Amino acid sequence: MLVTLPTLARWKSRTGHRVMAGLLGVALAGCSTLPAPPTQTTASTATQQRIQRLQARQPFALEAKLAVQYAGKGYTARLEWQHDAQEDTMRIFSPLGQQVALIHRTPQTVTLTDQSGKQHTAADVASLTERLLGWRLPLSGLSQWILGAPHRDSPFQANYLENGAPASLTQDQWQITYDDYQQTALNGALEQLPYTTRLQQQDVRLKLVIQHW
């Protein structure tokens, strides 16, 4: 069921008003799914090799649809994301195509520019989005999770599909599930990459659907 959202008067900052108002859409309804395919918790040799390839901090560029559910509200947006080991640039657009936020990460700092042109800085994306929007965007982990791989910096648990790709991951207190793997060219090599990624931490739910790698 599509639900019209209430006003954003209670968001915690004026920037939160501007950015989230730009993202204001309708809550994505849950949809029925097919029975889950069989999985295993032991990583095969092929799985380990795949993880090592994807953890090599490969650059990528993607376009995706983003849905956010937080504190009983839902928002939809489109994003364009360019990533490499030294820099991230993420542009977030409203459903009508207006850019509402630009996030830029360097090794030294993170900057969020809202749709009024005001810039806000922090040491990392998660703390910046939590301060401005009320929920954390886990960009450092997401740059690996979006490829269907854990990052190197903390322990994880996973359930693997027969092809060696994860059906689900748990890392940094985020639960990540995947759907719709497709063979995709990534930096000149073919990889099985997920086209739907869902993340949940407490009452924050994110869903990214790849439109283009």
MDTraj code that builds the backbone (N, CA, C; nanometers):
import mdtraj as md
import numpy as np

residues = "MET LEU VAL THR LEU PRO THR LEU ALA ARG TRP LYS SER ARG THR GLY HIS ARG VAL MET ALA GLY LEU LEU GLY VAL ALA LEU ALA GLY CYS SER THR LEU PRO ALA PRO PRO THR GLN THR THR ALA SER THR ALA THR GLN GLN ARG ILE GLN ARG LEU GLN ALA ARG GLN PRO PHE ALA LEU GLU ALA LYS LEU ALA VAL GLN TYR ALA GLY LYS GLY TYR THR ALA ARG LEU GLU TRP GLN HIS ASP ALA GLN GLU ASP THR MET ARG ILE PHE SER PRO LEU GLY GLN GLN VAL ALA LEU ILE HIS ARG THR PRO GLN THR VAL THR LEU THR ASP GLN SER GLY LYS GLN HIS THR ALA ALA ASP VAL ALA SER LEU THR GLU ARG LEU LEU GLY TRP ARG LEU PRO LEU SER GLY LEU SER GLN TRP ILE LEU GLY ALA PRO HIS ARG ASP SER PRO PHE GLN ALA ASN TYR LEU GLU ASN GLY ALA PRO ALA SER LEU THR GLN ASP GLN TRP GLN ILE THR TYR ASP ASP TYR GLN GLN THR ALA LEU ASN GLY ALA LEU GLU GLN LEU PRO TYR THR THR ARG LEU GLN GLN GLN ASP VAL ARG LEU LYS LEU VAL ILE GLN HIS TRP".split()
xyz = np.array([
    [0.0852, -0.1190, 0.0000],
    [0.0000, 0.0000, 0.0000],
    [0.0881, 0.1230, 0.0000],
    [0.0602, 0.2189, -0.0872],
    [0.1340, 0.3430, -0.0913],
    [0.0762, 0.4395, 0.0102],
    [0.1632, 0.5011, 0.0882],
    [0.1188, 0.5860, 0.1977],
    [0.1732, 0.7261, 0.1785],
    [0.0867, 0.8272, 0.1828],
    [0.1328, 0.9649, 0.1760],
    [0.1964, 1.0024, 0.3082],
    [0.3130, 1.0665, 0.3027],
    [0.3861, 1.0958, 0.4253],
    [0.3388, 1.2258, 0.4884],
    [0.3520, 1.2364, 0.6202],
    [0.3195, 1.3619, 0.6878],
    [0.4256, 1.4658, 0.6632],
    [0.4012, 1.5878, 0.7113],
    [0.4995, 1.6949, 0.6978],
    [0.6237, 1.6617, 0.7758],
    [0.7328, 1.7364, 0.7468],
    [0.8614, 1.7078, 0.8090],
    [0.8929, 1.8066, 0.9206],
    [0.7900, 1.8601, 0.9835],
    [0.8119, 1.9667, 1.0814],
    [0.8929, 1.9219, 1.2008],
    [0.8954, 1.7922, 1.2261],
    [0.9640, 1.7475, 1.3457],
    [1.1065, 1.7030, 1.3197],
    [1.1553, 1.7183, 1.1979],
    [1.2942, 1.6791, 1.1743],
    [1.3873, 1.7688, 1.2534],
    [1.5036, 1.7142, 1.2902],
    [1.5839, 1.7726, 1.3965],
    [1.6637, 1.8949, 1.3567],
    [1.6778, 1.9316, 1.2279],
    [1.7536, 2.0501, 1.1893],
    [1.6960, 2.1072, 1.0618],
    [1.7279, 2.2349, 1.0364],
    [1.6816, 2.2954, 0.9125],
    [1.7386, 2.2239, 0.7907],
    [1.8634, 2.1808, 0.8015],
    [1.9207, 2.1050, 0.6913],
    [1.8453, 1.9748, 0.6725],
    [1.8115, 1.9080, 0.7822],
    [1.7294, 1.7888, 0.7716],
    [1.5993, 1.8183, 0.7001],
    [1.5386, 1.9330, 0.7284],
    [1.4169, 1.9736, 0.6580],
    [1.4429, 1.9831, 0.5086],
    [1.5504, 2.0547, 0.4720],
    [1.5743, 2.0789, 0.3295],
    [1.6040, 1.9505, 0.2541],
    [1.6956, 1.8692, 0.3089],
    [1.7340, 1.7482, 0.2387],
    [1.6194, 1.6488, 0.2342],
    [1.5594, 1.6220, 0.3495],
    [1.4562, 1.5211, 0.3528],
    [1.3291, 1.5678, 0.2837],
    [1.3017, 1.6979, 0.2848],
    [1.1882, 1.7461, 0.2081],
    [1.2105, 1.7220, 0.0597],
    [1.3347, 1.7350, 0.0166],
    [1.3654, 1.7067, -0.1226],
    [1.3475, 1.5605, -0.1557],
    [1.3705, 1.4739, -0.0579],
    [1.3551, 1.3312, -0.0790],
    [1.2124, 1.2835, -0.0572],
    [1.1249, 1.3740, -0.0131],
    [0.9900, 1.3332, 0.0249],
    [0.9231, 1.2608, -0.0900],
    [0.8784, 1.1422, -0.0633],
    [0.8087, 1.0644, -0.1642],
    [0.7030, 0.9822, -0.0964],
    [0.6923, 0.8590, -0.1357],
    [0.5983, 0.7677, -0.0726],
    [0.6751, 0.6492, -0.0197],
    [0.6242, 0.5918, 0.0859],
    [0.6890, 0.4744, 0.1435],
    [0.6768, 0.3594, 0.0455],
    [0.7862, 0.2870, 0.0279],
    [0.7817, 0.1708, -0.0591],
    [0.7098, 0.0578, 0.0133],
    [0.6137, 0.0021, -0.0544],
    [0.5411, -0.1088, 0.0056],
    [0.6248, -0.2349, 0.0001],
    [0.6110, -0.3202, 0.1012],
    [0.6765, -0.4496, 0.0965],
    [0.6115, -0.5350, -0.0104],
    [0.6891, -0.6232, -0.0688],
    [0.6354, -0.7079, -0.1737],
    [0.6659, -0.8526, -0.1407],
    [0.5846, -0.9417, -0.1940],
    [0.6047, -1.0830, -0.1693],
    [0.7301, -1.1300, -0.2403],
    [0.7948, -1.2307, -0.1856],
    [0.9181, -1.2814, -0.2420],
    [0.9067, -1.4311, -0.2639],
    [0.9910, -1.4820, -0.3530],
    [0.9971, -1.6244, -0.3781],
    [1.0663, -1.6937, -0.2608],
    [1.0476, -1.8248, -0.2470],
    [1.1192, -1.8959, -0.1404],
    [1.2693, -1.8742, -0.1504],
    [1.3337, -1.8614, -0.0354],
    [1.4767, -1.8328, -0.0345],
    [1.5545, -1.9518, -0.0885],
    [1.6582, -1.9262, -0.1711],
    [1.7414, -2.0348, -0.2209],
    [1.8270, -2.0915, -0.1078],
    [1.8775, -2.2141, -0.1248],
    [1.9614, -2.2741, -0.0198],
    [2.0911, -2.1957, -0.0021],
    [2.1371, -2.1891, 0.1237],
    [2.2600, -2.1161, 0.1548],
    [2.3469, -2.1996, 0.2471],
    [2.4720, -2.1568, 0.2628],
    [2.5635, -2.2204, 0.3565],
    [2.6461, -2.1134, 0.4248],
    [2.6958, -2.1424, 0.5435],
    [2.7721, -2.0442, 0.6201],
    [2.9222, -2.0573, 0.6006],
    [2.9669, -2.1642, 0.5354],
    [3.1094, -2.1853, 0.5120],
    [3.1485, -2.1279, 0.3766],
    [3.2521, -2.0464, 0.3763],
    [3.2979, -1.9842, 0.2523],
    [3.3843, -2.0833, 0.1744],
    [3.3458, -2.1101, 0.0502],
    [3.4244, -2.1972, -0.0358],
    [3.5488, -2.1238, -0.0848],
    [3.6357, -2.1954, -0.1525],
    [3.7538, -2.1315, -0.2105],
    [3.7141, -2.0245, -0.3104],
    [3.6118, -2.0546, -0.3932],
    [3.5650, -1.9559, -0.4902],
    [3.5097, -1.8321, -0.4200],
    [3.4405, -1.8524, -0.3084],
    [3.3878, -1.7393, -0.2319],
    [3.5014, -1.6540, -0.1769],
    [3.6022, -1.7170, -0.1209],
    [3.7153, -1.6433, -0.0660],
    [3.7877, -1.5645, -0.1748],
    [3.8024, -1.6243, -0.2916],
    [3.8670, -1.5538, -0.4027],
    [3.7830, -1.4359, -0.4483],
    [3.6523, -1.4542, -0.4516],
    [3.5636, -1.3433, -0.4908],
    [3.5742, -1.2281, -0.3911],
    [3.5725, -1.2591, -0.2622],
    [3.5836, -1.1555, -0.1598],
    [3.7153, -1.0807, -0.1743],
    [3.8239, -1.1528, -0.1972],
    [3.9544, -1.0881, -0.2120],
    [3.9573, -0.9941, -0.3318],
    [3.8959, -1.0356, -0.4419],
    [3.8918, -0.9479, -0.5602],
    [3.8133, -0.8206, -0.5304],
    [3.6973, -0.8365, -0.4675],
    [3.6113, -0.7214, -0.4451],
    [3.6611, -0.6330, -0.3316],
    [3.7406, -0.6890, -0.2406],
    [3.7978, -0.6089, -0.1330],
    [3.9222, -0.5326, -0.1767],
    [3.9602, -0.5446, -0.3014],
    [4.0798, -0.4760, -0.3514],
    [4.0528, -0.3274, -0.3753],
    [3.9460, -0.2767, -0.3112],
    [3.9089, -0.1355, -0.3186],
    [3.8984, -0.0877, -0.4632],
    [3.8216, -0.1631, -0.5389],
    [3.8033, -0.1304, -0.6790],
    [3.7161, -0.0059, -0.6927],
    [3.7508, 0.0822, -0.7850],
    [3.6627, 0.1966, -0.8113],
    [3.5370, 0.1517, -0.8839],
    [3.4295, 0.2275, -0.8664],
    [3.3075, 0.1988, -0.9403],
    [3.2259, 0.3268, -0.9524],
    [3.1307, 0.3223, -1.0430],
    [3.0305, 0.4282, -1.0566],
    [2.8964, 0.3595, -1.0775],
    [2.7933, 0.4106, -1.0109],
    [2.6620, 0.3488, -1.0230],
    [2.5523, 0.4536, -1.0149],
    [2.4368, 0.4146, -1.0640],
    [2.3125, 0.4891, -1.0443],
    [2.2133, 0.3931, -0.9809],
    [2.1376, 0.4416, -0.8838],
    [2.0473, 0.3534, -0.8106],
    [1.9275, 0.4308, -0.7590],
    [1.8209, 0.3570, -0.7328],
    [1.7076, 0.4095, -0.6577],
    [1.7319, 0.3794, -0.5101],
    [1.7030, 0.4772, -0.4262],
    [1.7232, 0.4651, -0.2824],
    [1.5899, 0.4832, -0.2111],
    [1.5602, 0.3930, -0.1192],
    [1.4440, 0.4082, -0.0305],
    [1.4924, 0.4057, 0.1130],
    [1.4423, 0.4967, 0.1934],
    [1.4781, 0.5074, 0.3344],
    [1.3509, 0.4985, 0.4171],
    [1.3525, 0.4134, 0.5185],
    [1.2448, 0.4098, 0.6164],
    [1.3058, 0.4315, 0.7534],
    [1.2537, 0.5317, 0.8247],
    [1.3113, 0.5692, 0.9532],
    [1.2043, 0.6357, 1.0369],
    [1.1919, 0.5923, 1.1620],
    [1.0994, 0.6527, 1.2579],
    [0.9576, 0.6627, 1.2022],
    [0.9157, 0.5581, 1.1320],
    [0.7798, 0.5547, 1.0808],
    [0.7569, 0.6342, 0.9550],
    [0.8614, 0.6922, 0.8974],
    [0.8481, 0.7698, 0.7746],
    [0.9217, 0.7001, 0.6614],
    [0.8847, 0.7310, 0.5383],
    [0.9504, 0.6710, 0.4232],
    [0.9815, 0.7743, 0.3180],
    [1.0964, 0.7589, 0.2530],
    [1.1431, 0.8536, 0.1519],
    [1.2045, 0.7765, 0.0362],
    [1.1910, 0.8309, -0.0824],
    [1.2539, 0.7710, -0.1988],
    [1.3385, 0.8756, -0.2691],
    [1.4415, 0.8303, -0.3367],
    [1.5319, 0.9210, -0.4063],
    [1.6049, 0.8422, -0.5143],
    [1.6786, 0.9140, -0.5945],
    [1.7708, 0.8540, -0.6903],
    [1.9103, 0.9036, -0.6568],
    [2.0102, 0.8170, -0.6681],
    [2.1451, 0.8620, -0.6379],
    [2.2421, 0.8224, -0.7485],
    [2.3444, 0.9040, -0.7615],
    [2.4584, 0.8773, -0.8482],
    [2.5814, 0.8761, -0.7588],
    [2.6600, 0.7693, -0.7681],
    [2.7711, 0.7493, -0.6745],
    [2.8960, 0.7110, -0.7524],
    [3.0021, 0.7880, -0.7325],
    [3.1338, 0.7553, -0.7856],
    [3.2270, 0.7285, -0.6676],
    [3.2941, 0.6135, -0.6718],
    [3.3757, 0.5714, -0.5581],
    [3.5133, 0.5258, -0.6036],
    [3.6163, 0.5654, -0.5290],
    [3.7463, 0.4997, -0.5352],
    [3.8073, 0.5042, -0.3960],
    [3.9284, 0.4527, -0.3816],
    [3.9867, 0.4383, -0.2483],
    [4.0069, 0.5718, -0.1786],
    [4.0265, 0.6784, -0.2539],
    [4.0580, 0.8079, -0.1963],
    [3.9394, 0.9036, -0.1891],
    [3.8335, 0.8765, -0.2614],
    [3.7291, 0.9782, -0.2760],
    [3.5948, 0.9141, -0.3074],
    [3.4897, 0.9736, -0.2514],
    [3.3521, 0.9391, -0.2868],
    [3.2781, 1.0669, -0.3233],
    [3.1979, 1.0583, -0.4284],
    [3.1064, 1.1662, -0.4630],
    [2.9690, 1.1053, -0.4828],
    [2.8730, 1.1459, -0.4003],
    [2.7371, 1.0931, -0.4077],
    [2.6397, 1.2081, -0.4228],
    [2.5647, 1.2056, -0.5317],
    [2.4597, 1.3048, -0.5570],
    [2.3245, 1.2396, -0.5348],
    [2.2396, 1.3062, -0.4573],
    [2.1081, 1.2525, -0.4242],
    [2.0020, 1.3444, -0.4835],
    [1.9073, 1.2845, -0.5553],
    [1.8049, 1.3593, -0.6266],
    [1.6667, 1.3208, -0.5750],
    [1.5770, 1.4173, -0.5751],
    [1.4382, 1.3914, -0.5390],
    [1.3721, 1.3090, -0.6486],
    [1.2529, 1.2526, -0.6225],
    [1.1819, 1.1789, -0.7270],
    [1.1523, 1.2633, -0.8510],
    [1.1506, 1.3964, -0.8366],
    [1.1261, 1.4854, -0.9505],
    [1.2547, 1.5257, -1.0213],
    [1.3699, 1.4775, -0.9721],
    [1.4951, 1.5016, -1.0414],
    [1.5768, 1.6182, -0.9911],
    [1.5344, 1.6842, -0.8826],
    [1.6095, 1.7968, -0.8278],
    [1.7183, 1.7458, -0.7337],
    [1.8422, 1.7944, -0.7514],
    [1.9490, 1.7540, -0.6604],
    [1.9248, 1.8158, -0.5243],
    [1.9193, 1.7298, -0.4225],
    [1.8894, 1.7778, -0.2873],
    [2.0082, 1.7657, -0.1936],
    [2.1094, 1.6883, -0.2320],
    [2.2281, 1.6763, -0.1480],
    [2.3450, 1.6281, -0.2320],
    [2.4623, 1.6786, -0.1991],
    [2.5879, 1.6337, -0.2577],
    [2.6816, 1.5978, -0.1432],
    [2.7223, 1.4717, -0.1374],
    [2.8147, 1.4245, -0.0349],
    [2.9492, 1.3992, -0.0995],
    [3.0530, 1.4586, -0.0429],
    [3.1881, 1.4430, -0.0978],
    [3.2822, 1.4008, 0.0147],
    [3.3467, 1.2858, -0.0037],
    [3.4408, 1.2336, 0.0956],
    [3.5825, 1.2353, 0.0401],
    [3.6752, 1.2820, 0.1215],
    [3.8177, 1.2703, 0.0946],
    [3.8806, 1.2018, 0.2159],
    [4.0098, 1.1654, 0.2101],
    [4.0718, 1.1049, 0.3290],
    [4.0701, 1.1957, 0.4515],
    [4.0558, 1.3261, 0.4324],
    [4.0615, 1.4197, 0.5449],
    [3.9250, 1.4543, 0.6026],
    [3.8226, 1.4637, 0.5188],
    [3.6959, 1.5163, 0.5677],
    [3.5816, 1.4728, 0.4770],
    [3.4599, 1.4979, 0.5249],
    [3.3380, 1.4740, 0.4477],
    [3.2579, 1.6025, 0.4467],
    [3.2050, 1.6366, 0.3303],
    [3.1230, 1.7562, 0.3159],
    [2.9878, 1.7191, 0.2576],
    [2.8822, 1.7705, 0.3169],
    [2.7479, 1.7580, 0.2600],
    [2.7013, 1.8971, 0.2213],
    [2.6664, 1.9142, 0.0960],
    [2.6105, 2.0398, 0.0462],
    [2.4618, 2.0202, 0.0247],
    [2.3792, 2.0978, 0.0960],
    [2.2349, 2.0804, 0.0811],
    [2.1847, 2.1582, -0.0397],
    [2.0538, 2.1522, -0.0664],
    [2.0021, 2.2096, -0.1893],
    [2.0003, 2.3622, -0.1877],
    [2.0218, 2.4227, -0.0708],
    [2.0353, 2.5679, -0.0658],
    [2.1789, 2.6123, -0.0909],
    [2.2722, 2.5145, -0.0998],
    [2.4119, 2.5470, -0.1224],
    [2.4952, 2.5542, 0.0042],
    [2.4347, 2.5349, 0.1196],
    [2.5092, 2.5406, 0.2451],
    [2.5883, 2.4128, 0.2643],
    [2.7134, 2.4267, 0.3090],
    [2.8009, 2.3122, 0.3288],
    [2.8143, 2.2782, 0.4768],
    [2.8201, 2.1486, 0.5052],
    [2.8352, 2.0976, 0.6401],
    [2.9451, 1.9924, 0.6360],
    [3.0322, 1.9922, 0.7347],
    [3.1463, 1.9010, 0.7337],
    [3.1501, 1.8156, 0.8595],
    [3.2158, 1.7003, 0.8478],
    [3.2371, 1.6093, 0.9608],
    [3.3514, 1.5169, 0.9237],
    [3.3896, 1.4330, 1.0189],
    [3.5000, 1.3405, 0.9938],
    [3.4580, 1.2211, 0.9099],
    [3.3278, 1.1866, 0.9128],
    [3.2804, 1.0712, 0.8362],
    [3.1347, 1.0926, 0.7991],
    [3.0902, 1.0164, 0.6995],
    [2.9545, 1.0320, 0.6478],
    [2.8505, 0.9887, 0.7505],
    [2.8776, 0.8811, 0.8240],
    [2.7781, 0.8303, 0.9184],
    [2.7429, 0.9333, 1.0244],
    [2.8432, 0.9969, 1.0848],
    [2.8151, 1.0965, 1.1879],
    [2.7513, 1.2215, 1.1280],
    [2.7899, 1.2574, 1.0059],
    [2.7329, 1.3764, 0.9424],
    [2.5850, 1.3567, 0.9125],
    [2.5486, 1.2436, 0.8524],
    [2.4074, 1.2211, 0.8212],
    [2.3249, 1.1999, 0.9472],
    [2.3851, 1.1409, 1.0503],
    [2.3112, 1.1271, 1.1761],
    [2.2820, 1.2641, 1.2363],
    [2.3784, 1.3546, 1.2306],
    [2.3584, 1.4881, 1.2878],
    [2.2562, 1.5689, 1.2090],
    [2.2597, 1.5588, 1.0769],
    [2.1728, 1.6420, 0.9941],
    [2.0370, 1.5786, 0.9674],
    [2.0338, 1.4451, 0.9531],
    [1.9118, 1.3792, 0.9087],
    [1.8484, 1.2900, 1.0143],
    [1.9266, 1.2551, 1.1164],
    [1.8733, 1.1695, 1.2207],
    [1.9036, 1.0226, 1.2028],
    [1.9560, 0.9805, 1.0881],
    [1.9919, 0.8411, 1.0636],
    [2.1287, 0.8359, 0.9962],
    [2.1973, 0.7215, 1.0133],
    [2.3354, 0.7067, 0.9685],
    [2.3402, 0.6395, 0.8308],
    [2.4119, 0.7007, 0.7389],
    [2.4416, 0.6392, 0.6100],
    [2.5808, 0.5766, 0.6212],
    [2.5918, 0.4430, 0.6220],
    [2.7205, 0.3774, 0.6493],
    [2.8078, 0.3675, 0.5237],
    [2.8557, 0.4818, 0.4759],
    [2.9225, 0.4855, 0.3463],
    [3.0484, 0.4001, 0.3434],
    [3.1259, 0.3986, 0.4520],
    [3.2516, 0.3246, 0.4501],
    [3.2274, 0.1755, 0.4296],
    [3.1256, 0.1193, 0.4955],
    [3.0927, -0.0207, 0.4730],
    [3.0166, -0.0427, 0.3440],
    [2.9316, 0.0538, 0.3095],
    [2.8460, 0.0383, 0.1934],
    [2.9252, 0.0262, 0.0639],
    [3.0438, 0.0856, 0.0592],
    [3.1245, 0.0773, -0.0625],
    [3.1665, -0.0666, -0.0923],
    [3.1685, -0.1531, 0.0073],
    [3.1919, -0.2959, -0.0148],
    [3.0617, -0.3739, -0.0181],
    [2.9697, -0.3413, 0.0717],
    [2.8437, -0.4159, 0.0776],
    [2.7668, -0.4072, -0.0527],
    [2.7740, -0.2938, -0.1201],
    [2.6987, -0.2770, -0.2447],
    [2.7504, -0.3713, -0.3531],
    [2.8749, -0.4192, -0.3378],
    [2.9326, -0.5154, -0.4316],
    [2.9023, -0.6594, -0.3919],
    [2.8383, -0.6773, -0.2766],
    [2.8138, -0.8118, -0.2276],
    [2.9353, -0.8705, -0.1602],
    [3.0038, -0.7900, -0.0778],
    [3.1237, -0.8363, -0.0077],
    [3.1353, -0.7632, 0.1249],
    [3.1922, -0.8278, 0.2267],
    [3.2206, -0.7578, 0.3529],
    [3.3439, -0.6707, 0.3372],
    [3.3566, -0.5695, 0.4220],
    [3.4811, -0.4937, 0.4223],
    [3.5801, -0.5594, 0.5169],
    [3.7050, -0.5132, 0.5128],
    [3.8136, -0.5798, 0.5833],
    [3.8269, -0.5407, 0.7302],
    [3.7596, -0.4354, 0.7723],
    [3.7975, -0.3696, 0.8976],
    [3.7279, -0.4228, 1.0217],
    [3.6340, -0.5152, 1.0086],
    [3.5664, -0.5687, 1.1268],
    [3.5135, -0.7078, 1.0958],
    [3.4855, -0.7888, 1.1999],
    [3.4341, -0.9240, 1.1774],
    [3.2959, -0.9196, 1.1106],
    [3.2597, -1.0306, 1.0484],
    [3.1293, -1.0401, 0.9820],
    [3.0815, -1.1840, 0.9863],
    [2.9528, -1.2019, 0.9640],
    [2.8921, -1.3324, 0.9434],
    [2.8175, -1.3278, 0.8111],
    [2.8124, -1.4421, 0.7419],
    [2.7490, -1.4440, 0.6102],
    [2.6851, -1.5786, 0.5829],
    [2.5825, -1.5754, 0.4992],
    [2.5237, -1.6944, 0.4392],
    [2.5463, -1.6834, 0.2884],
    [2.6029, -1.7902, 0.2296],
    [2.6456, -1.7846, 0.0912],
    [2.5542, -1.8675, 0.0011],
    [2.5337, -1.8172, -0.1192],
    [2.4615, -1.8900, -0.2216],
    [2.5529, -1.9934, -0.2867],
    [2.4955, -2.0774, -0.3705],
    [2.5741, -2.1800, -0.4373],
    [2.6815, -2.1203, -0.5278],
    [2.6567, -1.9997, -0.5821],
    [2.7556, -1.9379, -0.6710],
    [2.8680, -1.8678, -0.5945],
    [2.8654, -1.8741, -0.4609],
    [2.9700, -1.8131, -0.3803],
    [2.9416, -1.6725, -0.3338],
    [2.8407, -1.6086, -0.3886],
    [2.8036, -1.4739, -0.3462],
    [2.7172, -1.4814, -0.2205],
    [2.7223, -1.3801, -0.1348],
    [2.6430, -1.3860, -0.0115],
    [2.4944, -1.3591, -0.0363],
    [2.4111, -1.4369, 0.0301],
    [2.2681, -1.4046, 0.0346],
    [2.2418, -1.3006, 0.1415],
    [2.3278, -1.3011, 0.2469],
    [2.3122, -1.2040, 0.3552],
    [2.4458, -1.1870, 0.4258],
    [2.4615, -1.0702, 0.4876],
    [2.5788, -1.0373, 0.5679],
    [2.5322, -0.9688, 0.6956],
    [2.6091, -0.9860, 0.8013],
    [2.5932, -0.9065, 0.9225],
    [2.7295, -0.8500, 0.9580],
    [2.7389, -0.7163, 0.9640],
    [2.8662, -0.6508, 0.9928],
    [2.8376, -0.5112, 1.0464],
    [2.9165, -0.4697, 1.1447],
    [2.9018, -0.3362, 1.2038],
    [2.7598, -0.3100, 1.2518],
    [2.6938, -0.4142, 1.3020],
    [2.5564, -0.4066, 1.3532],
    [2.4547, -0.3743, 1.2432],
    [2.4941, -0.3908, 1.1185],
    [2.4020, -0.3793, 1.0061],
    [2.3719, -0.5193, 0.9531],
    [2.2453, -0.5414, 0.9210],
    [2.2040, -0.6642, 0.8541],
    [2.1810, -0.6314, 0.7074],
    [2.2500, -0.7032, 0.6191],
    [2.2452, -0.6747, 0.4759],
    [2.1953, -0.7990, 0.4037],
    [2.0956, -0.7843, 0.3192],
    [2.0447, -0.8955, 0.2390],
    [2.0471, -0.8552, 0.0924],
    [2.0595, -0.9575, 0.0057],
    [2.0781, -0.9338, -0.1379],
    [1.9763, -1.0104, -0.2197],
    [1.9413, -0.9510, -0.3344],
    [1.8554, -1.0153, -0.4337],
    [1.9085, -0.9823, -0.5729],
    [1.8716, -1.0665, -0.6667],
    [1.8879, -1.0339, -0.8088],
    [2.0346, -1.0129, -0.8477],
    [2.1168, -1.1153, -0.8245],
    [2.2544, -1.1086, -0.8742],
    [2.2552, -1.1212, -1.0260],
    [2.3415, -1.0415, -1.0891],
    [2.3576, -1.0471, -1.2341],
    [2.5055, -1.0360, -1.2683],
    [2.5446, -1.1039, -1.3756],
    [2.6822, -1.0929, -1.4220],
    [2.7030, -0.9544, -1.4816],
    [2.8014, -0.8822, -1.4284],
    [2.8196, -0.7416, -1.4603],
    [2.9681, -0.7136, -1.4802],
    [2.9995, -0.6288, -1.5764],
    [3.1383, -0.5884, -1.5998],
    [3.1788, -0.4847, -1.4947],
    [3.2858, -0.5140, -1.4237],
    [3.3389, -0.4230, -1.3221],
    [3.4879, -0.4078, -1.3468],
    [3.5264, -0.2905, -1.3935],
    [3.6678, -0.2625, -1.4221],
    [3.7298, -0.3672, -1.5142],
    [3.6530, -0.4029, -1.6168],
    [3.7055, -0.4919, -1.7185],
    [3.6919, -0.6399, -1.6899],
    [3.6384, -0.6762, -1.5737],
    [3.6187, -0.8175, -1.5391],
    [3.4713, -0.8423, -1.5086],
    [3.4245, -0.9626, -1.5359],
    [3.2858, -0.9981, -1.5083],
    [3.2724, -1.0508, -1.3670],
    [3.1766, -0.9949, -1.2929],
    [3.1489, -1.0372, -1.1557],
    [2.9984, -1.0533, -1.1376],
    [2.9599, -1.1436, -1.0483],
    [2.8211, -1.1523, -1.0066],
    [2.7976, -1.0439, -0.9014],
    [2.7194, -0.9415, -0.9374],
    [2.6938, -0.8293, -0.8476],
    [2.5447, -0.8222, -0.8155],
    [2.5119, -0.7819, -0.6933],
    [2.3705, -0.7716, -0.6562],
    [2.3077, -0.6454, -0.7144],
    [2.1839, -0.6573, -0.7583],
    [2.1119, -0.5404, -0.8089],
    [2.0111, -0.4878, -0.7074],
    [1.9854, -0.5614, -0.6003],
    [1.9014, -0.5131, -0.4907],
    [1.9724, -0.5422, -0.3593],
    [1.9949, -0.4376, -0.2798],
    [2.0618, -0.4506, -0.1511],
    [1.9741, -0.3848, -0.0447],
    [1.9458, -0.4595, 0.0606],
    [1.8665, -0.4077, 0.1725],
    [1.9539, -0.4063, 0.2980],
    [1.9449, -0.2960, 0.3727],
    [2.0219, -0.2813, 0.4956],
    [1.9283, -0.2425, 0.6085],
    [1.9537, -0.2976, 0.7266],
    [1.8735, -0.2626, 0.8436],
    [1.9622, -0.2547, 0.9661],
    [1.9437, -0.1480, 1.0436],
    [2.0043, -0.1326, 1.1752],
    [1.9008, -0.0666, 1.2652],
    [1.8536, -0.1415, 1.3631],
    [1.7458, -0.0957, 1.4510],
    [1.6263, -0.0504, 1.3659],
    [1.5821, 0.0751, 1.3781],
    [1.4630, 0.1155, 1.3032],
    [1.4958, 0.1852, 1.1716],
    [1.6207, 0.1765, 1.1262],
    [1.6603, 0.2350, 0.9984],
    [1.6661, 0.1244, 0.8942],
    [1.5938, 0.1444, 0.7841],
    [1.5944, 0.0498, 0.6735],
    [1.6299, 0.1251, 0.5455],
    [1.7262, 0.0728, 0.4734],
    [1.7670, 0.1291, 0.3455],
    [1.7517, 0.0216, 0.2380],
    [1.7104, 0.0637, 0.1206],
    [1.7011, -0.0275, 0.0068],
    [1.7592, 0.0429, -0.1156],
    [1.8556, -0.0227, -0.1805],
    [1.9151, 0.0317, -0.3015],
    [1.8901, -0.0667, -0.4156],
    [1.8365, -0.0155, -0.5246],
    [1.8119, -0.0944, -0.6450],
    [1.8958, -0.0338, -0.7559],
    [1.9930, -0.1112, -0.8046],
    [2.0845, -0.0618, -0.9067],
    [2.0106, -0.0421, -1.0368],
    [2.0304, 0.0736, -1.0986],
    [1.9791, 0.0985, -1.2322],
    [2.0889, 0.0857, -1.3370],
    [2.2121, 0.1192, -1.2967],
    [2.3232, 0.1118, -1.3921],
    [2.4545, 0.1065, -1.3160],
    [2.5407, 0.0098, -1.3527],
    [2.6770, 0.0056, -1.3021],
    [2.7661, 0.0787, -1.4022],
])
top = md.Topology()
chain = top.add_chain()
for i, resn in enumerate(residues, 1):
    res = top.add_residue(resn, chain, resSeq=i)
    for name in ("N", "CA", "C"):
        top.add_atom(name, md.element.get_by_symbol(name[0]), res)
traj = md.Trajectory(xyz[None], top)
